[in-house]
Amino acid sequence: MVGVPCPSCGTPNQPGRRFCRRCAAELRPAAKPAPLPWWRTVWPLRRRVRASSGRGVRLLVILVVLLALCAGAFLLLPAGRALFEDTRDKLSDPKPVTPVRVSASAEVPGHPARNTTDGLSNRYWGAPAPGASVTYTFGKPFRLVDLIVTNGASKDPSSYAREGRALTIDLQVTTADGERHDRRVSLSDKPGPQTVTTGISDVKTVRMVLRSATGLTKGRHLALAEVEFFQRS
């Protein structure tokens, strides 16, 4: 019985032989490896692996590249940027920022709007009726992390309710490029500071309009004791 002819010289060989009896060529040579796909020709994938050598490093490099691409795409989206900025707000230590100008649409004599930024919660801005507004202007744009509002005539419980209070405030924040952010803020009818989280960048002015009055009986007016602004450090 004649086996497979030699692939090199064509000489017949007995079945079961591994090498040609004439030229000693291998009768059953190993199949050549398939050519690499195009993506395996790009670093760091261009080298063939043997016994998993270096495979972990290449997988790690691929993972890092994919994560970087995903992070870049994420930050390009508005929702991604907002989440990124909010995270930075939470990780920072807010510091106070003082407006350079305070103006009001109406003031009760003896109770100007600038009282809301004097650092004293026993003095207040007096407004004659709901719909009155106060506007705070800042020297340079900043990231408004949050603000603290002390409602009523004072943070002292015994003096808090001697004047009317606004239980709702329309917050209008304008940025340096003219964009306006509107928000309605509800306040509790209680003495002491109340924190309002904002998270708005490039803030230039903040306008507050008093709404939903309570305790506004004859001979009384609306009182707002203190407003404090905080920026990201």
C-alpha positions in Angstrom: 0.0 0.0 0.0 1.4 3.3 -1.0 0.8 6.3 1.3 0.7 10.0 0.5 3.3 11.2 -2.0 6.0 13.5 -0.6 4.8 17.1 -0.9 8.4 18.2 -1.7 9.7 15.6 -4.3 6.6 13.5 -5.1 8.2 10.2 -4.0 5.6 7.6 -2.8 6.1 6.5 0.8 4.7 3.8 3.0 1.7 4.7 5.1 2.6 5.8 8.6 6.0 7.4 7.7 6.6 10.9 9.0 9.5 11.8 6.7 10.1 11.1 3.0 12.4 8.2 2.4 14.2 10.1 -0.4 14.4 13.8 0.6 13.5 13.5 4.3 10.9 16.2 4.0 8.1 16.1 6.5 5.1 14.2 5.0 2.5 15.9 7.1 3.6 19.5 7.7 1.8 21.5 10.2 -0.8 23.9 8.8 0.3 27.5 8.4 -1.4 29.9 10.8 -4.2 32.0 9.4 -3.2 35.6 8.6 -3.9 38.1 11.4 -7.1 40.3 11.1 -6.4 43.9 10.4 -7.1 45.0 14.0 -4.4 42.6 15.3 -1.8 44.5 13.2 -2.3 47.6 15.4 -0.2 48.1 18.5 -0.5 46.7 21.1 -2.3 43.8 19.4 0.1 43.2 16.6 2.2 40.6 18.4 0.9 37.1 18.6 0.6 35.8 22.1 2.0 32.5 23.3 0.8 30.8 26.4 -1.1 34.0 27.3 2.1 36.0 27.5 1.3 39.7 27.7 -2.4 39.2 27.1 -3.4 40.8 30.4 -1.4 43.9 29.7 -3.0 44.3 26.3 -6.5 43.8 27.7 -5.7 46.4 30.4 -4.6 48.9 27.8 -7.7 48.3 25.7 -9.9 48.8 28.8 -8.2 52.1 29.7 -8.6 53.4 26.2 -12.3 52.4 26.1 -12.9 54.0 29.5 -11.2 57.2 28.4 -13.3 57.4 25.2 -16.5 56.8 27.2 -15.6 59.4 29.7 -14.8 61.9 27.0 -18.1 61.3 25.2 -20.0 61.4 28.5 -18.5 64.9 29.4 -19.5 66.2 26.0 -23.2 65.7 26.9 -25.0 68.3 28.9 -26.2 65.7 31.4 -22.7 64.4 31.8 -21.2 67.9 32.3 -23.9 68.6 34.9 -23.2 65.4 36.8 -19.5 66.2 36.7 -20.0 69.7 38.1 -22.4 68.5 40.8 -19.8 65.9 41.9 -17.2 68.6 42.1 -19.6 70.8 44.2 -20.1 67.9 46.7 -16.4 67.3 47.0 -15.5 71.0 47.5 -15.6 73.2 50.6 -17.9 76.1 49.7 -16.8 79.6 50.6 -19.0 82.7 50.9 -19.1 85.3 48.2 -20.5 88.9 48.8 -22.4 90.8 46.1 -21.0 94.2 45.1 -24.5 95.7 44.7 -27.9 95.1 46.3 -31.0 96.8 44.9 -34.7 96.3 45.6 -37.9 97.2 43.7 -39.4 98.5 47.0 -38.3 99.0 50.5 -40.0 99.9 53.8 -38.3 102.9 55.4 -35.6 101.9 57.8 -35.3 98.4 56.4 -33.2 98.5 53.2 -32.4 95.5 51.1 -28.7 95.7 51.9 -29.6 94.5 55.4 -29.9 91.0 53.9 -26.1 90.9 53.3 -24.7 92.7 56.4 -24.1 89.4 58.3 -26.6 90.3 61.0 -29.8 88.3 61.1 -31.5 90.7 63.5 -31.9 93.3 60.7 -34.0 92.7 57.7 -35.2 93.9 54.3 -38.8 95.1 54.6 -41.0 94.8 51.5 -44.5 96.4 51.4 -46.2 93.5 49.6 -45.7 90.3 47.6 -44.2 90.8 44.2 -41.3 92.9 45.6 -37.9 91.8 44.5 -34.3 92.2 45.5 -31.4 91.9 43.0 -27.8 90.9 44.0 -25.0 91.7 41.5 -21.5 90.2 41.8 -18.2 91.6 40.8 -17.1 88.5 38.7 -18.9 85.3 37.5 -18.7 82.4 39.9 -20.1 78.9 40.4 -23.1 79.3 42.8 -23.1 76.1 44.8 -25.9 77.1 47.1 -27.4 79.9 49.1 -28.8 80.2 52.6 -32.0 82.2 53.3 -33.0 83.4 56.8 -36.7 84.2 56.5 -38.7 86.6 58.6 -37.6 89.5 60.8 -35.0 87.6 62.7 -33.6 84.1 63.3 -34.6 84.6 67.0 -37.9 82.6 67.5 -39.4 85.3 69.7 -38.9 88.0 67.0 -39.3 85.9 63.9 -43.1 86.3 63.4 -43.4 89.9 64.3 -43.6 90.7 60.5 -45.0 88.9 57.5 -43.0 86.2 55.7 -42.8 85.0 52.1 -43.2 81.2 51.9 -42.3 81.1 48.2 -39.5 82.9 46.4 -39.0 83.1 42.6 -35.3 82.7 42.1 -33.9 84.2 38.8 -30.2 83.6 38.3 -28.5 85.3 35.3 -25.1 84.1 34.0 -22.4 86.1 32.4 -23.6 85.2 28.9 -27.1 86.4 29.6 -28.7 83.0 30.1 -31.3 82.9 32.9 -32.2 80.1 35.2 -35.6 80.3 36.9 -36.6 78.3 39.9 -39.4 78.5 42.5 -38.2 77.9 46.0 -40.5 77.0 48.9 -39.5 78.1 52.4 -40.6 76.7 55.7 -42.3 79.1 58.0 -39.8 78.8 60.8 -36.9 80.8 62.2 -33.3 80.1 61.2 -31.3 79.5 58.1 -32.6 77.4 55.2 -30.2 76.0 52.5 -31.1 76.1 48.9 -28.9 74.0 46.6 -28.4 75.6 43.1 -25.3 74.4 41.2 -25.2 77.1 38.5 -22.0 78.3 36.8 -20.8 81.8 35.7 -23.4 83.5 37.9 -23.5 87.3 37.5 -26.8 88.4 39.2 -29.4 86.8 41.5 -32.9 88.2 41.7 -35.4 87.0 44.3 -39.1 87.8 44.1 -41.2 87.4 47.2 -44.4 85.3 46.9 -47.1 83.5 49.0 -47.1 85.9 52.0 -48.1 84.7 55.5 -48.6 86.8 58.6 -49.1 89.9 56.6 -51.8 91.6 58.6 -52.6 95.3 58.9 -49.6 97.3 59.9 -47.1 94.6 59.0 -44.8 94.1 56.0 -42.8 91.2 54.5 -39.4 90.6 56.1 -36.3 88.8 54.8 -33.5 88.7 57.4 -30.5 87.4 55.6 -29.3 85.9 52.2 -25.9 84.2 52.0 -24.2 83.1 48.8 -21.6 80.3 48.5 -19.2 79.5 45.7 -17.1 76.4 45.0 -13.6 76.7 46.5 
